[in-house]
Amino acid sequence: MSSSRSSAYEYREFALPRDTSRDVARSVLTEYAEYGHWELARLRLYPDGRRRVWLRRRVLKVERTA
């Protein structure tokens, strides 16, 4: 395993409507984290109740072995 392996992130952005409850929003984010290995990068809560969510997950470059 090489220590010079670089990693990057892929991002996914989506919006939750303003009528989405906190419990439903938490459930959605939990499913992304558990099943898709996403982590919360940023969450923006607007005054009218809308939420914009940015998720990220690490992308590892696979090196071919001999």
N, CA, C and O atoms as a Tripos MOL2 file, in Angstrom:
@<TRIPOS>MOLECULE
protein
  264   263    66     0     0
PROTEIN
NO_CHARGES

@<TRIPOS>ATOM
      1 N           0.8350   -1.1700    0.0000 N.3       1 MET1
      2 CA          0.0000    0.0000    0.0000 C.3       1 MET1
      3 C           0.8840    1.2390    0.0000 C.2       1 MET1
      4 O           1.7990    1.3620    0.8150 O.2       1 MET1
      5 N           0.6110    2.1260   -0.8940 N.am      2 SER2
      6 CA          1.4250    3.3250   -1.0390 C.3       2 SER2
      7 C           0.8870    4.4480   -0.1570 C.2       2 SER2
      8 O          -0.3240    4.6430   -0.0590 O.2       2 SER2
      9 N           1.7930    5.1830    0.4810 N.am      3 SER3
     10 CA          1.3640    6.2880    1.3290 C.3       3 SER3
     11 C           1.1060    7.5540    0.5170 C.2       3 SER3
     12 O           0.6030    8.5410    1.0540 O.2       3 SER3
     13 N           1.4450    7.5330   -0.7640 N.am      4 SER4
     14 CA          1.2280    8.7020   -1.6070 C.3       4 SER4
     15 C          -0.1290    8.6650   -2.3090 C.2       4 SER4
     16 O          -0.3990    9.4730   -3.1970 O.2       4 SER4
     17 N          -0.9630    7.7360   -1.9100 N.am      5 ARG5
     18 CA         -2.2840    7.6020   -2.5090 C.3       5 ARG5
     19 C          -3.1050    8.8500   -2.1850 C.2       5 ARG5
     20 O          -3.2760    9.2090   -1.0200 O.2       5 ARG5
     21 N          -3.6000    9.4920   -3.2120 N.am      6 SER6
     22 CA         -4.3800   10.7020   -2.9860 C.3       6 SER6
     23 C          -5.8600   10.3540   -2.9930 C.2       6 SER6
     24 O          -6.2950    9.4300   -3.6820 O.2       6 SER6
     25 N          -6.6150   11.1010   -2.2250 N.am      7 SER7
     26 CA         -8.0520   10.8700   -2.1950 C.3       7 SER7
     27 C          -8.7770   12.1680   -2.4740 C.2       7 SER7
     28 O          -8.2990   13.2580   -2.1570 O.2       7 SER7
     29 N          -9.8990   12.0250   -3.0520 N.am      8 ALA8
     30 CA        -10.7490   13.1730   -3.3500 C.3       8 ALA8
     31 C         -12.1470   12.8430   -2.8510 C.2       8 ALA8
     32 O         -12.4130   11.7330   -2.3890 O.2       8 ALA8
     33 N         -13.0060   13.7940   -2.9480 N.am      9 TYR9
     34 CA        -14.3840   13.5890   -2.5190 C.3       9 TYR9
     35 C         -15.3200   13.7830   -3.6950 C.2       9 TYR9
     36 O         -15.0740   14.5950   -4.5870 O.2       9 TYR9
     37 N         -16.3970   13.0170   -3.6730 N.am     10 GLU10
     38 CA        -17.4860   13.2880   -4.5960 C.3      10 GLU10
     39 C         -18.6090   13.8770   -3.7550 C.2      10 GLU10
     40 O         -18.7920   13.5130   -2.5930 O.2      10 GLU10
     41 N         -19.3480   14.7830   -4.3540 N.am     11 TYR11
     42 CA        -20.3740   15.5170   -3.6250 C.3      11 TYR11
     43 C         -21.7420   15.2500   -4.2150 C.2      11 TYR11
     44 O         -21.8880   14.9810   -5.4080 O.2      11 TYR11
     45 N         -22.7280   15.3300   -3.3630 N.am     12 ARG12
     46 CA        -24.1250   15.2050   -3.7790 C.3      12 ARG12
     47 C         -24.8920   16.3070   -3.0820 C.2      12 ARG12
     48 O         -24.7760   16.4850   -1.8690 O.2      12 ARG12
     49 N         -25.6700   17.0380   -3.8390 N.am     13 GLU13
     50 CA        -26.4410   18.1430   -3.2840 C.3      13 GLU13
     51 C         -27.9200   17.8870   -3.5320 C.2      13 GLU13
     52 O         -28.3130   17.4580   -4.6170 O.2      13 GLU13
     53 N         -28.7310   18.1520   -2.5220 N.am     14 PHE14
     54 CA        -30.1690   18.0450   -2.7080 C.3      14 PHE14
     55 C         -30.8710   18.9740   -1.7280 C.2      14 PHE14
     56 O         -30.2660   19.4860   -0.7870 O.2      14 PHE14
     57 N         -32.1430   19.1750   -1.9680 N.am     15 ALA15
     58 CA        -32.9310   20.0870   -1.1390 C.3      15 ALA15
     59 C         -34.0560   19.3110   -0.4670 C.2      15 ALA15
     60 O         -34.6250   18.3810   -1.0410 O.2      15 ALA15
     61 N         -34.3590   19.7100    0.7480 N.am     16 LEU16
     62 CA        -35.5040   19.1590    1.4580 C.3      16 LEU16
     63 C         -36.5520   20.2640    1.5490 C.2      16 LEU16
     64 O         -36.2270   21.3850    1.9400 O.2      16 LEU16
     65 N         -37.7950   19.9700    1.1980 N.am     17 PRO17
     66 CA        -38.8290   20.9980    1.2220 C.3      17 PRO17
     67 C         -39.0820   21.5140    2.6390 C.2      17 PRO17
     68 O         -38.7190   20.8700    3.6230 O.2      17 PRO17
     69 N         -39.7010   22.6650    2.7180 N.am     18 ARG18
     70 CA        -39.8920   23.3020    4.0170 C.3      18 ARG18
     71 C         -40.8850   22.5770    4.9080 C.2      18 ARG18
     72 O         -40.8830   22.7870    6.1210 O.2      18 ARG18
     73 N         -41.7310   21.7290    4.3410 N.am     19 ASP19
     74 CA        -42.6810   20.9870    5.1800 C.3      19 ASP19
     75 C         -42.0920   19.6720    5.6910 C.2      19 ASP19
     76 O         -42.8000   18.8770    6.3080 O.2      19 ASP19
     77 N         -40.8130   19.4390    5.4420 N.am     20 THR20
     78 CA        -40.1360   18.2410    5.9410 C.3      20 THR20
     79 C         -39.8150   18.4160    7.4250 C.2      20 THR20
     80 O         -39.1860   19.3960    7.8230 O.2      20 THR20
     81 N         -40.2490   17.4700    8.2260 N.am     21 SER21
     82 CA        -39.9840   17.5600    9.6630 C.3      21 SER21
     83 C         -38.5260   17.2310    9.9640 C.2      21 SER21
     84 O         -37.8200   16.6530    9.1370 O.2      21 SER21
     85 N         -38.1010   17.6020   11.1330 N.am     22 ARG22
     86 CA        -36.7290   17.3250   11.5470 C.3      22 ARG22
     87 C         -36.4640   15.8270   11.6140 C.2      22 ARG22
     88 O         -35.3800   15.3720   11.2480 O.2      22 ARG22
     89 N         -37.4430   15.0580   12.0750 N.am     23 ASP23
     90 CA        -37.2810   13.6100   12.1700 C.3      23 ASP23
     91 C         -37.1290   12.9600   10.7960 C.2      23 ASP23
     92 O         -36.3200   12.0480   10.6220 O.2      23 ASP23
     93 N         -37.9000   13.4240    9.8310 N.am     24 VAL24
     94 CA        -37.8020   12.8730    8.4800 C.3      24 VAL24
     95 C         -36.4580   13.2490    7.8600 C.2      24 VAL24
     96 O         -35.8180   12.4190    7.2140 O.2      24 VAL24
     97 N         -36.0320   14.4860    8.0520 N.am     25 ALA25
     98 CA        -34.7350   14.9210    7.5240 C.3      25 ALA25
     99 C         -33.6070   14.0830    8.1240 C.2      25 ALA25
    100 O         -32.6880   13.6740    7.4150 O.2      25 ALA25
    101 N         -33.6800   13.8340    9.4150 N.am     26 ARG26
    102 CA        -32.6540   13.0120   10.0710 C.3      26 ARG26
    103 C         -32.6700   11.5930    9.5140 C.2      26 ARG26
    104 O         -31.6100   11.0060    9.2970 O.2      26 ARG26
    105 N         -33.8460   11.0390    9.2810 N.am     27 SER27
    106 CA        -33.9470    9.6830    8.7210 C.3      27 SER27
    107 C         -33.3250    9.6040    7.3300 C.2      27 SER27
    108 O         -32.6070    8.6540    7.0160 O.2      27 SER27
    109 N         -33.6060   10.6100    6.4990 N.am     28 VAL28
    110 CA        -33.0470   10.6310    5.1430 C.3      28 VAL28
    111 C         -31.5210   10.6850    5.2020 C.2      28 VAL28
    112 O         -30.8430    9.9310    4.5040 O.2      28 VAL28
    113 N         -30.9880   11.5680    6.0250 N.am     29 LEU29
    114 CA        -29.5320   11.7010    6.1300 C.3      29 LEU29
    115 C         -28.8970   10.4450    6.7220 C.2      29 LEU29
    116 O         -27.7950   10.0630    6.3280 O.2      29 LEU29
    117 N         -29.5780    9.8080    7.6560 N.am     30 THR30
    118 CA        -29.0620    8.5720    8.2470 C.3      30 THR30
    119 C         -28.9800    7.4640    7.2070 C.2      30 THR30
    120 O         -28.0120    6.7050    7.1810 O.2      30 THR30
    121 N         -29.9890    7.3690    6.3510 N.am     31 GLU31
    122 CA        -29.9570    6.3450    5.2970 C.3      31 GLU31
    123 C         -28.8070    6.5740    4.3250 C.2      31 GLU31
    124 O         -28.1220    5.6270    3.9390 O.2      31 GLU31
    125 N         -28.5930    7.8260    3.9280 N.am     32 TYR32
    126 CA        -27.4590    8.1220    3.0470 C.3      32 TYR32
    127 C         -26.1440    7.7390    3.7200 C.2      32 TYR32
    128 O         -25.2530    7.1900    3.0710 O.2      32 TYR32
    129 N         -26.0160    8.0220    5.0060 N.am     33 ALA33
    130 CA        -24.7740    7.7330    5.7210 C.3      33 ALA33
    131 C         -24.5540    6.2330    5.8650 C.2      33 ALA33
    132 O         -23.4480    5.7470    5.6340 O.2      33 ALA33
    133 N         -25.5840    5.5020    6.2400 N.am     34 GLU34
    134 CA        -25.4270    4.0710    6.4990 C.3      34 GLU34
    135 C         -25.2580    3.2520    5.2290 C.2      34 GLU34
    136 O         -24.4150    2.3560    5.1770 O.2      34 GLU34
    137 N         -26.0430    3.5470    4.2120 N.am     35 TYR35
    138 CA        -26.0540    2.6930    3.0310 C.3      35 TYR35
    139 C         -25.2000    3.2090    1.8880 C.2      35 TYR35
    140 O         -24.7680    2.4260    1.0420 O.2      35 TYR35
    141 N         -24.9470    4.5110    1.8440 N.am     36 GLY36
    142 CA        -24.1650    5.0580    0.7490 C.3      36 GLY36
    143 C         -22.8060    5.5680    1.1740 C.2      36 GLY36
    144 O         -22.0320    6.0350    0.3380 O.2      36 GLY36
    145 N         -22.4980    5.4880    2.4770 N.am     37 HIS37
    146 CA        -21.2280    5.9530    3.0380 C.3      37 HIS37
    147 C         -21.0120    7.4500    2.8170 C.2      37 HIS37
    148 O         -19.8800    7.8970    2.6330 O.2      37 HIS37
    149 N         -22.0960    8.2170    2.8350 N.am     38 TRP38
    150 CA        -22.0090    9.6630    2.6920 C.3      38 TRP38
    151 C         -21.8610   10.2840    4.0670 C.2      38 TRP38
    152 O         -22.3240    9.7280    5.0630 O.2      38 TRP38
    153 N         -21.2190   11.4330    4.1180 N.am     39 GLU39
    154 CA        -21.1370   12.2140    5.3540 C.3      39 GLU39
    155 C         -21.6140   13.6290    5.0640 C.2      39 GLU39
    156 O         -21.5240   14.1080    3.9340 O.2      39 GLU39
    157 N         -22.1110   14.2750    6.0740 N.am     40 LEU40
    158 CA        -22.6490   15.6160    5.9120 C.3      40 LEU40
    159 C         -21.5090   16.6060    5.7430 C.2      40 LEU40
    160 O         -20.6540   16.7310    6.6200 O.2      40 LEU40
    161 N         -21.4950   17.3080    4.6180 N.am     41 ALA41
    162 CA        -20.4720   18.3210    4.3700 C.3      41 ALA41
    163 C         -20.9930   19.7000    4.7740 C.2      41 ALA41
    164 O         -20.2620   20.5090    5.3470 O.2      41 ALA41
    165 N         -22.2650   19.9540    4.4680 N.am     42 ARG42
    166 CA        -22.8420   21.2560    4.7930 C.3      42 ARG42
    167 C         -24.3590   21.1480    4.7770 C.2      42 ARG42
    168 O         -24.9300   20.4060    3.9780 O.2      42 ARG42
    169 N         -24.9970   21.8870    5.6540 N.am     43 LEU43
    170 CA        -26.4400   21.9720    5.6660 C.3      43 LEU43
    171 C         -26.8120   23.4360    5.8310 C.2      43 LEU43
    172 O         -26.3360   24.1110    6.7430 O.2      43 LEU43
    173 N         -27.6570   23.9110    4.9520 N.am     44 ARG44
    174 CA        -28.0900   25.3040    5.0180 C.3      44 ARG44
    175 C         -29.5770   25.3260    5.3010 C.2      44 ARG44
    176 O         -30.3640   24.7890    4.5210 O.2      44 ARG44
    177 N         -29.9720   25.9340    6.3970 N.am     45 LEU45
    178 CA        -31.3760   26.0620    6.7650 C.3      45 LEU45
    179 C         -31.8070   27.4900    6.4810 C.2      45 LEU45
    180 O         -31.2440   28.4380    7.0290 O.2      45 LEU45
    181 N         -32.7970   27.6390    5.6310 N.am     46 TYR46
    182 CA        -33.2760   28.9580    5.2440 C.3      46 TYR46
    183 C         -34.3900   29.4200    6.1860 C.2      46 TYR46
    184 O         -35.0380   28.5890    6.8230 O.2      46 TYR46
    185 N         -34.6180   30.7140    6.2810 N.am     47 PRO47
    186 CA        -35.6520   31.2450    7.1860 C.3      47 PRO47
    187 C         -37.0570   30.6930    6.9160 C.2      47 PRO47
    188 O         -37.8730   30.6090    7.8330 O.2      47 PRO47
    189 N         -37.3410   30.3200    5.6770 N.am     48 ASP48
    190 CA        -38.6740   29.7840    5.3760 C.3      48 ASP48
    191 C         -38.7910   28.2850    5.6520 C.2      48 ASP48
    192 O         -39.8480   27.6990    5.4190 O.2      48 ASP48
    193 N         -37.7140   27.6530    6.1480 N.am     49 GLY49
    194 CA        -37.7590   26.2490    6.5360 C.3      49 GLY49
    195 C         -37.1400   25.2870    5.5390 C.2      49 GLY49
    196 O         -36.9740   24.1080    5.8510 O.2      49 GLY49
    197 N         -36.7950   25.7570    4.3460 N.am     50 ARG50
    198 CA        -36.1360   24.8720    3.3740 C.3      50 ARG50
    199 C         -34.7500   24.5040    3.8760 C.2      50 ARG50
    200 O         -34.1220   25.2540    4.6240 O.2      50 ARG50
    201 N         -34.2840   23.3350    3.4500 N.am     51 ARG51
    202 CA        -32.9250   22.8980    3.7790 C.3      51 ARG51
    203 C         -32.2080   22.5120    2.4970 C.2      51 ARG51
    204 O         -32.7560   21.7810    1.6720 O.2      51 ARG51
    205 N         -30.9930   22.9960    2.3250 N.am     52 ARG52
    206 CA        -30.1110   22.5210    1.2550 C.3      52 ARG52
    207 C         -29.0160   21.7210    1.9200 C.2      52 ARG52
    208 O         -28.4130   22.1580    2.9000 O.2      52 ARG52
    209 N         -28.7690   20.5530    1.3820 N.am     53 VAL53
    210 CA        -27.8420   19.6120    1.9980 C.3      53 VAL53
    211 C         -26.7560   19.2580    1.0000 C.2      53 VAL53
    212 O         -27.0310   18.9780   -0.1670 O.2      53 VAL53
    213 N         -25.5240   19.2760    1.4730 N.am     54 TRP54
    214 CA        -24.3780   18.8240    0.6880 C.3      54 TRP54
    215 C         -23.7710   17.6360    1.4230 C.2      54 TRP54
    216 O         -23.3860   17.7430    2.5880 O.2      54 TRP54
    217 N         -23.6900   16.5050    0.7320 N.am     55 LEU55
    218 CA        -23.0690   15.3070    1.2920 C.3      55 LEU55
    219 C         -21.7910   15.0400    0.5210 C.2      55 LEU55
    220 O         -21.6580   15.4290   -0.6400 O.2      55 LEU55
    221 N         -20.8560   14.3760    1.1740 N.am     56 ARG56
    222 CA        -19.6270   14.0060    0.4830 C.3      56 ARG56
    223 C         -19.2090   12.6080    0.9190 C.2      56 ARG56
    224 O         -19.5510   12.1390    2.0050 O.2      56 ARG56
    225 N         -18.4610   11.9620    0.0350 N.am     57 ARG57
    226 CA        -17.8440   10.6870    0.3860 C.3      57 ARG57
    227 C         -16.5170   10.5920   -0.3260 C.2      57 ARG57
    228 O         -16.3240   11.1250   -1.4180 O.2      57 ARG57
    229 N         -15.6230    9.9060    0.3170 N.am     58 ARG58
    230 CA        -14.2560    9.7880   -0.1790 C.3      58 ARG58
    231 C         -14.2210    8.8430   -1.3730 C.2      58 ARG58
    232 O         -14.8550    7.7880   -1.3790 O.2      58 ARG58
    233 N         -13.4670    9.2510   -2.3760 N.am     59 VAL59
    234 CA        -13.2340    8.4180   -3.5560 C.3      59 VAL59
    235 C         -11.7630    8.0520   -3.5390 C.2      59 VAL59
    236 O         -10.8910    8.9170   -3.6230 O.2      59 VAL59
    237 N         -11.5030    6.7780   -3.4310 N.am     60 LEU60
    238 CA        -10.1220    6.3080   -3.4030 C.3      60 LEU60
    239 C          -9.7380    5.8050   -4.7830 C.2      60 LEU60
    240 O         -10.4820    5.0570   -5.4170 O.2      60 LEU60
    241 N          -8.5930    6.2160   -5.2300 N.am     61 LYS61
    242 CA         -8.0840    5.7240   -6.5040 C.3      61 LYS61
    243 C          -7.4270    4.3770   -6.2570 C.2      61 LYS61
    244 O          -6.5410    4.2400   -5.4150 O.2      61 LYS61
    245 N          -7.8750    3.4070   -6.9970 N.am     62 VAL62
    246 CA         -7.3660    2.0440   -6.8350 C.3      62 VAL62
    247 C          -6.1230    1.8820   -7.7000 C.2      62 VAL62
    248 O          -6.1370    2.1780   -8.8950 O.2      62 VAL62
    249 N          -5.0450    1.4060   -7.0740 N.am     63 GLU63
    250 CA         -3.8240    1.1440   -7.8040 C.3      63 GLU63
    251 C          -3.7700   -0.3160   -8.1870 C.2      63 GLU63
    252 O          -4.0720   -1.2030   -7.3880 O.2      63 GLU63
    253 N          -3.3890   -0.5410   -9.3970 N.am     64 ARG64
    254 CA         -3.2900   -1.9110   -9.8850 C.3      64 ARG64
    255 C          -2.0600   -2.5770   -9.2890 C.2      64 ARG64
    256 O          -0.9840   -1.9820   -9.2210 O.2      64 ARG64
    257 N          -2.2310   -3.8010   -8.8660 N.am     65 THR65
    258 CA         -1.0770   -4.5660   -8.3710 C.3      65 THR65
    259 C          -0.5970   -5.4750   -9.4950 C.2      65 THR65
    260 O          -1.3630   -5.8640  -10.3770 O.2      65 THR65
    261 N           0.6600   -5.7930   -9.4400 N.am     66 ALA66
    262 CA          1.3210   -6.5700  -10.4860 C.3      66 ALA66
    263 C           0.5000   -7.7150  -10.9130 C.2      66 ALA66
    264 O           0.9100   -8.4750  -11.7900 O.2      66 ALA66
@<TRIPOS>BOND
     1     1     2 1
     2     2     3 1
     3     3     4 2
     4     3     5 am
     5     5     6 1
     6     6     7 1
     7     7     8 2
     8     7     9 am
     9     9    10 1
    10    10    11 1
    11    11    12 2
    12    11    13 am
    13    13    14 1
    14    14    15 1
    15    15    16 2
    16    15    17 am
    17    17    18 1
    18    18    19 1
    19    19    20 2
    20    19    21 am
    21    21    22 1
    22    22    23 1
    23    23    24 2
    24    23    25 am
    25    25    26 1
    26    26    27 1
    27    27    28 2
    28    27    29 am
    29    29    30 1
    30    30    31 1
    31    31    32 2
    32    31    33 am
    33    33    34 1
    34    34    35 1
    35    35    36 2
    36    35    37 am
    37    37    38 1
    38    38    39 1
    39    39    40 2
    40    39    41 am
    41    41    42 1
    42    42    43 1
    43    43    44 2
    44    43    45 am
    45    45    46 1
    46    46    47 1
    47    47    48 2
    48    47    49 am
    49    49    50 1
    50    50    51 1
    51    51    52 2
    52    51    53 am
    53    53    54 1
    54    54    55 1
    55    55    56 2
    56    55    57 am
    57    57    58 1
    58    58    59 1
    59    59    60 2
    60    59    61 am
    61    61    62 1
    62    62    63 1
    63    63    64 2
    64    63    65 am
    65    65    66 1
    66    66    67 1
    67    67    68 2
    68    67    69 am
    69    69    70 1
    70    70    71 1
    71    71    72 2
    72    71    73 am
    73    73    74 1
    74    74    75 1
    75    75    76 2
    76    75    77 am
    77    77    78 1
    78    78    79 1
    79    79    80 2
    80    79    81 am
    81    81    82 1
    82    82    83 1
    83    83    84 2
    84    83    85 am
    85    85    86 1
    86    86    87 1
    87    87    88 2
    88    87    89 am
    89    89    90 1
    90    90    91 1
    91    91    92 2
    92    91    93 am
    93    93    94 1
    94    94    95 1
    95    95    96 2
    96    95    97 am
    97    97    98 1
    98    98    99 1
    99    99   100 2
   100    99   101 am
   101   101   102 1
   102   102   103 1
   103   103   104 2
   104   103   105 am
   105   105   106 1
   106   106   107 1
   107   107   108 2
   108   107   109 am
   109   109   110 1
   110   110   111 1
   111   111   112 2
   112   111   113 am
   113   113   114 1
   114   114   115 1
   115   115   116 2
   116   115   117 am
   117   117   118 1
   118   118   119 1
   119   119   120 2
   120   119   121 am
   121   121   122 1
   122   122   123 1
   123   123   124 2
   124   123   125 am
   125   125   126 1
   126   126   127 1
   127   127   128 2
   128   127   129 am
   129   129   130 1
   130   130   131 1
   131   131   132 2
   132   131   133 am
   133   133   134 1
   134   134   135 1
   135   135   136 2
   136   135   137 am
   137   137   138 1
   138   138   139 1
   139   139   140 2
   140   139   141 am
   141   141   142 1
   142   142   143 1
   143   143   144 2
   144   143   145 am
   145   145   146 1
   146   146   147 1
   147   147   148 2
   148   147   149 am
   149   149   150 1
   150   150   151 1
   151   151   152 2
   152   151   153 am
   153   153   154 1
   154   154   155 1
   155   155   156 2
   156   155   157 am
   157   157   158 1
   158   158   159 1
   159   159   160 2
   160   159   161 am
   161   161   162 1
   162   162   163 1
   163   163   164 2
   164   163   165 am
   165   165   166 1
   166   166   167 1
   167   167   168 2
   168   167   169 am
   169   169   170 1
   170   170   171 1
   171   171   172 2
   172   171   173 am
   173   173   174 1
   174   174   175 1
   175   175   176 2
   176   175   177 am
   177   177   178 1
   178   178   179 1
   179   179   180 2
   180   179   181 am
   181   181   182 1
   182   182   183 1
   183   183   184 2
   184   183   185 am
   185   185   186 1
   186   186   187 1
   187   187   188 2
   188   187   189 am
   189   189   190 1
   190   190   191 1
   191   191   192 2
   192   191   193 am
   193   193   194 1
   194   194   195 1
   195   195   196 2
   196   195   197 am
   197   197   198 1
   198   198   199 1
   199   199   200 2
   200   199   201 am
   201   201   202 1
   202   202   203 1
   203   203   204 2
   204   203   205 am
   205   205   206 1
   206   206   207 1
   207   207   208 2
   208   207   209 am
   209   209   210 1
   210   210   211 1
   211   211   212 2
   212   211   213 am
   213   213   214 1
   214   214   215 1
   215   215   216 2
   216   215   217 am
   217   217   218 1
   218   218   219 1
   219   219   220 2
   220   219   221 am
   221   221   222 1
   222   222   223 1
   223   223   224 2
   224   223   225 am
   225   225   226 1
   226   226   227 1
   227   227   228 2
   228   227   229 am
   229   229   230 1
   230   230   231 1
   231   231   232 2
   232   231   233 am
   233   233   234 1
   234   234   235 1
   235   235   236 2
   236   235   237 am
   237   237   238 1
   238   238   239 1
   239   239   240 2
   240   239   241 am
   241   241   242 1
   242   242   243 1
   243   243   244 2
   244   243   245 am
   245   245   246 1
   246   246   247 1
   247   247   248 2
   248   247   249 am
   249   249   250 1
   250   250   251 1
   251   251   252 2
   252   251   253 am
   253   253   254 1
   254   254   255 1
   255   255   256 2
   256   255   257 am
   257   257   258 1
   258   258   259 1
   259   259   260 2
   260   259   261 am
   261   261   262 1
   262   262   263 1
   263   263   264 2
@<TRIPOS>SUBSTRUCTURE
     1 MET1         2 RESIDUE 1 A MET
     2 SER2         6 RESIDUE 1 A SER
     3 SER3        10 RESIDUE 1 A SER
     4 SER4        14 RESIDUE 1 A SER
     5 ARG5        18 RESIDUE 1 A ARG
     6 SER6        22 RESIDUE 1 A SER
     7 SER7        26 RESIDUE 1 A SER
     8 ALA8        30 RESIDUE 1 A ALA
     9 TYR9        34 RESIDUE 1 A TYR
    10 GLU10       38 RESIDUE 1 A GLU
    11 TYR11       42 RESIDUE 1 A TYR
    12 ARG12       46 RESIDUE 1 A ARG
    13 GLU13       50 RESIDUE 1 A GLU
    14 PHE14       54 RESIDUE 1 A PHE
    15 ALA15       58 RESIDUE 1 A ALA
    16 LEU16       62 RESIDUE 1 A LEU
    17 PRO17       66 RESIDUE 1 A PRO
    18 ARG18       70 RESIDUE 1 A ARG
    19 ASP19       74 RESIDUE 1 A ASP
    20 THR20       78 RESIDUE 1 A THR
    21 SER21       82 RESIDUE 1 A SER
    22 ARG22       86 RESIDUE 1 A ARG
    23 ASP23       90 RESIDUE 1 A ASP
    24 VAL24       94 RESIDUE 1 A VAL
    25 ALA25       98 RESIDUE 1 A ALA
    26 ARG26      102 RESIDUE 1 A ARG
    27 SER27      106 RESIDUE 1 A SER
    28 VAL28      110 RESIDUE 1 A VAL
    29 LEU29      114 RESIDUE 1 A LEU
    30 THR30      118 RESIDUE 1 A THR
    31 GLU31      122 RESIDUE 1 A GLU
    32 TYR32      126 RESIDUE 1 A TYR
    33 ALA33      130 RESIDUE 1 A ALA
    34 GLU34      134 RESIDUE 1 A GLU
    35 TYR35      138 RESIDUE 1 A TYR
    36 GLY36      142 RESIDUE 1 A GLY
    37 HIS37      146 RESIDUE 1 A HIS
    38 TRP38      150 RESIDUE 1 A TRP
    39 GLU39      154 RESIDUE 1 A GLU
    40 LEU40      158 RESIDUE 1 A LEU
    41 ALA41      162 RESIDUE 1 A ALA
    42 ARG42      166 RESIDUE 1 A ARG
    43 LEU43      170 RESIDUE 1 A LEU
    44 ARG44      174 RESIDUE 1 A ARG
    45 LEU45      178 RESIDUE 1 A LEU
    46 TYR46      182 RESIDUE 1 A TYR
    47 PRO47      186 RESIDUE 1 A PRO
    48 ASP48      190 RESIDUE 1 A ASP
    49 GLY49      194 RESIDUE 1 A GLY
    50 ARG50      198 RESIDUE 1 A ARG
    51 ARG51      202 RESIDUE 1 A ARG
    52 ARG52      206 RESIDUE 1 A ARG
    53 VAL53      210 RESIDUE 1 A VAL
    54 TRP54      214 RESIDUE 1 A TRP
    55 LEU55      218 RESIDUE 1 A LEU
    56 ARG56      222 RESIDUE 1 A ARG
    57 ARG57      226 RESIDUE 1 A ARG
    58 ARG58      230 RESIDUE 1 A ARG
    59 VAL59      234 RESIDUE 1 A VAL
    60 LEU60      238 RESIDUE 1 A LEU
    61 LYS61      242 RESIDUE 1 A LYS
    62 VAL62      246 RESIDUE 1 A VAL
    63 GLU63      250 RESIDUE 1 A GLU
    64 ARG64      254 RESIDUE 1 A ARG
    65 THR65      258 RESIDUE 1 A THR
    66 ALA66      262 RESIDUE 1 A ALA
